[in-house]
Amino acid sequence: GGPVSPKPKMIYMVALAVGLGLPVGFIFLLGLTKFKIEGRGDVEKLTRLPIVGDVPLTDEKTGSITVFENQNTLMSETFRNIRTNLQFMLDNDQKVILVTSTVSGEGKSFVAANLAISFALLGKKVVIVGLDIRKPGLKKAFQMSHKEDGIPRYLADPEHTDLMSLLQQSNVTPNLYILPGGAIPPNPTELVARDSLVQAVDRLKKEFDYVILDTAPIGMVTDTQLISRVADMSIYVCRAGYTPKAGYLFINELRDH
């Protein structure tokens, strides 16, 4: 009555199951070994916080400043889009924007600097404050002249320090001013915890349309959590292929509290 073994239907079913199961299992296991985000899709899965923009990777030769007046480059349009989204999210009386990240190297200062320039090119008077006083980066970003005095001096002795004298005007646009981090103090956490930080930000809010705070990575030190009390909005910068997925557990905890 014909062959009884092997059974073709059974072999085809096993081959189909193995053919589908092996690649699916491999992709699943590969996903388990990816501990860093790879793009916007990963971020949307890990947190419900709104995404204000996607910044493309830039060539290191272009430097830290990529937004210039009367230039319709991809980077300029990117930061215009982010600027517009932030304006819709901020109320009329809100003007202090904090920029942070999980770890060092994610592009936090790069985003803060170019966002500040983008607001300044809108005709707004903007100041960017270097509150990452453990590792100041604004001098390098803006190629500023050497000046040791910065925000730590005011925080340490507000009664005998003129805050406005510590500001330097940017050579990118006259509407932008920089308050650098200055010399690295021995007690950065204690400085940002003082009431003098609130006094400094209140003074800057009276003088400027927007105050951008470039802070330390929040996943590494407690400084930024202390600074956040004076901010109206916080921007959390992450980098594809660099930011660990585990960092979003901390982001979600901050959101809930």
Contacts in CASP RR format, 6 or more apart in sequence:
PFRMAT RR
TARGET T0000
AUTHOR 0000-0000-0000
METHOD contacts of the structure
MODEL  1
GGPVSPKPKMIYMVALAVGLGLPVGFIFLLGLTKFKIEGRGDVEKLTRLP
IVGDVPLTDEKTGSITVFENQNTLMSETFRNIRTNLQFMLDNDQKVILVT
STVSGEGKSFVAANLAISFALLGKKVVIVGLDIRKPGLKKAFQMSHKEDG
IPRYLADPEHTDLMSLLQQSNVTPNLYILPGGAIPPNPTELVARDSLVQA
VDRLKKEFDYVILDTAPIGMVTDTQLISRVADMSIYVCRAGYTPKAGYLF
INELRDH
34 245 0 8 1.000
35 244 0 8 1.000
35 245 0 8 1.000
35 246 0 8 1.000
36 240 0 8 1.000
36 241 0 8 1.000
36 242 0 8 1.000
36 243 0 8 1.000
36 244 0 8 1.000
36 245 0 8 1.000
37 43 0 8 1.000
37 46 0 8 1.000
37 238 0 8 1.000
37 239 0 8 1.000
37 240 0 8 1.000
37 241 0 8 1.000
37 243 0 8 1.000
37 244 0 8 1.000
37 245 0 8 1.000
38 240 0 8 1.000
38 241 0 8 1.000
39 240 0 8 1.000
40 51 0 8 1.000
40 54 0 8 1.000
42 245 0 8 1.000
43 51 0 8 1.000
43 238 0 8 1.000
43 248 0 8 1.000
44 51 0 8 1.000
46 245 0 8 1.000
46 248 0 8 1.000
46 251 0 8 1.000
46 252 0 8 1.000
47 248 0 8 1.000
47 251 0 8 1.000
47 252 0 8 1.000
47 255 0 8 1.000
48 252 0 8 1.000
48 255 0 8 1.000
49 236 0 8 1.000
49 251 0 8 1.000
49 255 0 8 1.000
50 89 0 8 1.000
52 82 0 8 1.000
52 85 0 8 1.000
52 86 0 8 1.000
52 89 0 8 1.000
52 235 0 8 1.000
53 78 0 8 1.000
53 81 0 8 1.000
53 82 0 8 1.000
53 85 0 8 1.000
54 78 0 8 1.000
55 75 0 8 1.000
55 78 0 8 1.000
55 79 0 8 1.000
55 82 0 8 1.000
55 111 0 8 1.000
56 74 0 8 1.000
56 75 0 8 1.000
56 78 0 8 1.000
58 66 0 8 1.000
58 75 0 8 1.000
64 109 0 8 1.000
64 110 0 8 1.000
64 113 0 8 1.000
64 114 0 8 1.000
64 140 0 8 1.000
64 141 0 8 1.000
64 142 0 8 1.000
65 113 0 8 1.000
65 114 0 8 1.000
65 117 0 8 1.000
65 141 0 8 1.000
65 142 0 8 1.000
65 172 0 8 1.000
66 73 0 8 1.000
66 75 0 8 1.000
66 76 0 8 1.000
66 114 0 8 1.000
67 75 0 8 1.000
67 76 0 8 1.000
67 79 0 8 1.000
67 114 0 8 1.000
67 117 0 8 1.000
67 118 0 8 1.000
67 121 0 8 1.000
68 76 0 8 1.000
68 117 0 8 1.000
68 172 0 8 1.000
69 121 0 8 1.000
69 173 0 8 1.000
75 114 0 8 1.000
76 118 0 8 1.000
79 114 0 8 1.000
79 115 0 8 1.000
79 117 0 8 1.000
79 118 0 8 1.000
80 118 0 8 1.000
82 115 0 8 1.000
82 118 0 8 1.000
83 115 0 8 1.000
83 118 0 8 1.000
83 119 0 8 1.000
83 122 0 8 1.000
86 97 0 8 1.000
86 115 0 8 1.000
86 233 0 8 1.000
86 235 0 8 1.000
89 233 0 8 1.000
90 97 0 8 1.000
90 232 0 8 1.000
90 233 0 8 1.000
91 232 0 8 1.000
94 232 0 8 1.000
94 233 0 8 1.000
95 205 0 8 1.000
95 208 0 8 1.000
95 209 0 8 1.000
95 210 0 8 1.000
95 211 0 8 1.000
95 232 0 8 1.000
96 201 0 8 1.000
96 205 0 8 1.000
96 210 0 8 1.000
96 211 0 8 1.000
96 213 0 8 1.000
96 230 0 8 1.000
96 231 0 8 1.000
96 232 0 8 1.000
96 233 0 8 1.000
97 115 0 8 1.000
97 210 0 8 1.000
97 211 0 8 1.000
97 212 0 8 1.000
97 213 0 8 1.000
97 231 0 8 1.000
97 232 0 8 1.000
97 233 0 8 1.000
97 234 0 8 1.000
97 235 0 8 1.000
98 213 0 8 1.000
98 215 0 8 1.000
98 224 0 8 1.000
98 227 0 8 1.000
98 228 0 8 1.000
98 231 0 8 1.000
98 233 0 8 1.000
98 234 0 8 1.000
98 235 0 8 1.000
99 108 0 8 1.000
99 109 0 8 1.000
99 111 0 8 1.000
99 112 0 8 1.000
99 115 0 8 1.000
99 212 0 8 1.000
99 213 0 8 1.000
99 214 0 8 1.000
99 215 0 8 1.000
99 234 0 8 1.000
99 235 0 8 1.000
99 237 0 8 1.000
100 108 0 8 1.000
100 215 0 8 1.000
100 216 0 8 1.000
100 217 0 8 1.000
100 218 0 8 1.000
100 224 0 8 1.000
100 234 0 8 1.000
100 235 0 8 1.000
100 236 0 8 1.000
100 237 0 8 1.000
101 107 0 8 1.000
101 108 0 8 1.000
101 217 0 8 1.000
101 218 0 8 1.000
101 236 0 8 1.000
101 237 0 8 1.000
101 238 0 8 1.000
101 239 0 8 1.000
101 243 0 8 1.000
102 217 0 8 1.000
102 218 0 8 1.000
102 219 0 8 1.000
102 220 0 8 1.000
102 236 0 8 1.000
102 238 0 8 1.000
102 243 0 8 1.000
102 244 0 8 1.000
102 247 0 8 1.000
102 250 0 8 1.000
102 251 0 8 1.000
103 217 0 8 1.000
103 219 0 8 1.000
103 220 0 8 1.000
103 243 0 8 1.000
103 244 0 8 1.000
104 135 0 8 1.000
104 217 0 8 1.000
104 220 0 8 1.000
105 239 0 8 1.000
105 242 0 8 1.000
106 217 0 8 1.000
106 237 0 8 1.000
106 238 0 8 1.000
106 239 0 8 1.000
106 242 0 8 1.000
106 243 0 8 1.000
107 237 0 8 1.000
107 239 0 8 1.000
108 132 0 8 1.000
108 214 0 8 1.000
108 215 0 8 1.000
108 217 0 8 1.000
108 237 0 8 1.000
109 132 0 8 1.000
109 137 0 8 1.000
109 138 0 8 1.000
109 141 0 8 1.000
109 214 0 8 1.000
110 141 0 8 1.000
111 235 0 8 1.000
111 237 0 8 1.000
112 128 0 8 1.000
112 212 0 8 1.000
112 213 0 8 1.000
112 214 0 8 1.000
113 128 0 8 1.000
113 138 0 8 1.000
113 141 0 8 1.000
113 142 0 8 1.000
113 214 0 8 1.000
115 212 0 8 1.000
115 235 0 8 1.000
116 126 0 8 1.000
116 127 0 8 1.000
116 128 0 8 1.000
116 176 0 8 1.000
116 210 0 8 1.000
116 212 0 8 1.000
117 170 0 8 1.000
117 172 0 8 1.000
117 173 0 8 1.000
117 176 0 8 1.000
119 126 0 8 1.000
119 209 0 8 1.000
119 210 0 8 1.000
119 212 0 8 1.000
120 126 0 8 1.000
120 170 0 8 1.000
120 172 0 8 1.000
120 173 0 8 1.000
120 175 0 8 1.000
120 176 0 8 1.000
121 173 0 8 1.000
121 175 0 8 1.000
123 175 0 8 1.000
124 175 0 8 1.000
124 209 0 8 1.000
124 210 0 8 1.000
125 175 0 8 1.000
125 177 0 8 1.000
125 207 0 8 1.000
125 208 0 8 1.000
125 209 0 8 1.000
125 210 0 8 1.000
126 175 0 8 1.000
126 176 0 8 1.000
126 177 0 8 1.000
126 208 0 8 1.000
126 209 0 8 1.000
126 210 0 8 1.000
126 211 0 8 1.000
126 212 0 8 1.000
127 167 0 8 1.000
127 176 0 8 1.000
127 177 0 8 1.000
127 178 0 8 1.000
127 179 0 8 1.000
127 204 0 8 1.000
127 207 0 8 1.000
127 208 0 8 1.000
127 210 0 8 1.000
127 211 0 8 1.000
127 212 0 8 1.000
128 138 0 8 1.000
128 176 0 8 1.000
128 177 0 8 1.000
128 178 0 8 1.000
128 179 0 8 1.000
128 212 0 8 1.000
128 213 0 8 1.000
128 214 0 8 1.000
129 151 0 8 1.000
129 179 0 8 1.000
129 181 0 8 1.000
129 200 0 8 1.000
129 204 0 8 1.000
129 211 0 8 1.000
129 212 0 8 1.000
129 213 0 8 1.000
129 214 0 8 1.000
130 136 0 8 1.000
130 137 0 8 1.000
130 138 0 8 1.000
130 151 0 8 1.000
130 178 0 8 1.000
130 179 0 8 1.000
130 180 0 8 1.000
130 181 0 8 1.000
130 213 0 8 1.000
130 214 0 8 1.000
130 215 0 8 1.000
131 151 0 8 1.000
131 181 0 8 1.000
131 192 0 8 1.000
131 213 0 8 1.000
131 214 0 8 1.000
131 215 0 8 1.000
131 216 0 8 1.000
131 223 0 8 1.000
131 224 0 8 1.000
131 227 0 8 1.000
132 181 0 8 1.000
132 214 0 8 1.000
132 215 0 8 1.000
132 216 0 8 1.000
132 223 0 8 1.000
133 151 0 8 1.000
133 152 0 8 1.000
133 181 0 8 1.000
133 182 0 8 1.000
133 184 0 8 1.000
133 185 0 8 1.000
133 188 0 8 1.000
133 191 0 8 1.000
133 192 0 8 1.000
133 216 0 8 1.000
133 223 0 8 1.000
134 184 0 8 1.000
134 188 0 8 1.000
134 216 0 8 1.000
134 221 0 8 1.000
134 223 0 8 1.000
135 184 0 8 1.000
135 216 0 8 1.000
136 180 0 8 1.000
136 181 0 8 1.000
136 182 0 8 1.000
136 184 0 8 1.000
137 181 0 8 1.000
137 214 0 8 1.000
138 144 0 8 1.000
138 178 0 8 1.000
138 180 0 8 1.000
138 181 0 8 1.000
138 214 0 8 1.000
139 146 0 8 1.000
139 147 0 8 1.000
139 180 0 8 1.000
139 181 0 8 1.000
139 182 0 8 1.000
142 170 0 8 1.000
142 171 0 8 1.000
142 172 0 8 1.000
142 178 0 8 1.000
143 171 0 8 1.000
144 168 0 8 1.000
144 178 0 8 1.000
144 180 0 8 1.000
145 168 0 8 1.000
147 168 0 8 1.000
147 180 0 8 1.000
147 182 0 8 1.000
148 182 0 8 1.000
148 183 0 8 1.000
149 166 0 8 1.000
149 182 0 8 1.000
149 183 0 8 1.000
150 166 0 8 1.000
150 179 0 8 1.000
150 180 0 8 1.000
150 181 0 8 1.000
150 182 0 8 1.000
150 183 0 8 1.000
151 166 0 8 1.000
151 179 0 8 1.000
151 180 0 8 1.000
151 181 0 8 1.000
151 182 0 8 1.000
151 200 0 8 1.000
152 181 0 8 1.000
152 182 0 8 1.000
152 183 0 8 1.000
152 184 0 8 1.000
152 185 0 8 1.000
152 188 0 8 1.000
152 191 0 8 1.000
153 161 0 8 1.000
153 166 0 8 1.000
153 182 0 8 1.000
154 161 0 8 1.000
154 163 0 8 1.000
154 166 0 8 1.000
154 196 0 8 1.000
154 200 0 8 1.000
155 191 0 8 1.000
155 192 0 8 1.000
155 194 0 8 1.000
155 196 0 8 1.000
155 197 0 8 1.000
155 200 0 8 1.000
156 185 0 8 1.000
156 191 0 8 1.000
156 196 0 8 1.000
158 196 0 8 1.000
158 199 0 8 1.000
158 200 0 8 1.000
163 179 0 8 1.000
163 200 0 8 1.000
163 203 0 8 1.000
163 204 0 8 1.000
164 203 0 8 1.000
164 207 0 8 1.000
166 179 0 8 1.000
166 180 0 8 1.000
167 177 0 8 1.000
167 178 0 8 1.000
167 179 0 8 1.000
168 177 0 8 1.000
168 178 0 8 1.000
168 179 0 8 1.000
168 180 0 8 1.000
169 176 0 8 1.000
169 177 0 8 1.000
169 178 0 8 1.000
170 176 0 8 1.000
170 177 0 8 1.000
170 178 0 8 1.000
177 208 0 8 1.000
179 204 0 8 1.000
185 191 0 8 1.000
188 221 0 8 1.000
188 223 0 8 1.000
189 221 0 8 1.000
189 222 0 8 1.000
189 223 0 8 1.000
189 226 0 8 1.000
191 197 0 8 1.000
192 223 0 8 1.000
192 226 0 8 1.000
192 227 0 8 1.000
193 226 0 8 1.000
197 226 0 8 1.000
197 227 0 8 1.000
197 230 0 8 1.000
198 229 0 8 1.000
198 230 0 8 1.000
201 211 0 8 1.000
201 230 0 8 1.000
204 211 0 8 1.000
205 211 0 8 1.000
213 227 0 8 1.000
213 230 0 8 1.000
213 231 0 8 1.000
215 223 0 8 1.000
215 224 0 8 1.000
215 227 0 8 1.000
216 223 0 8 1.000
216 224 0 8 1.000
217 224 0 8 1.000
218 224 0 8 1.000
218 225 0 8 1.000
218 236 0 8 1.000
218 250 0 8 1.000
218 254 0 8 1.000
219 247 0 8 1.000
219 250 0 8 1.000
228 234 0 8 1.000
236 251 0 8 1.000
END
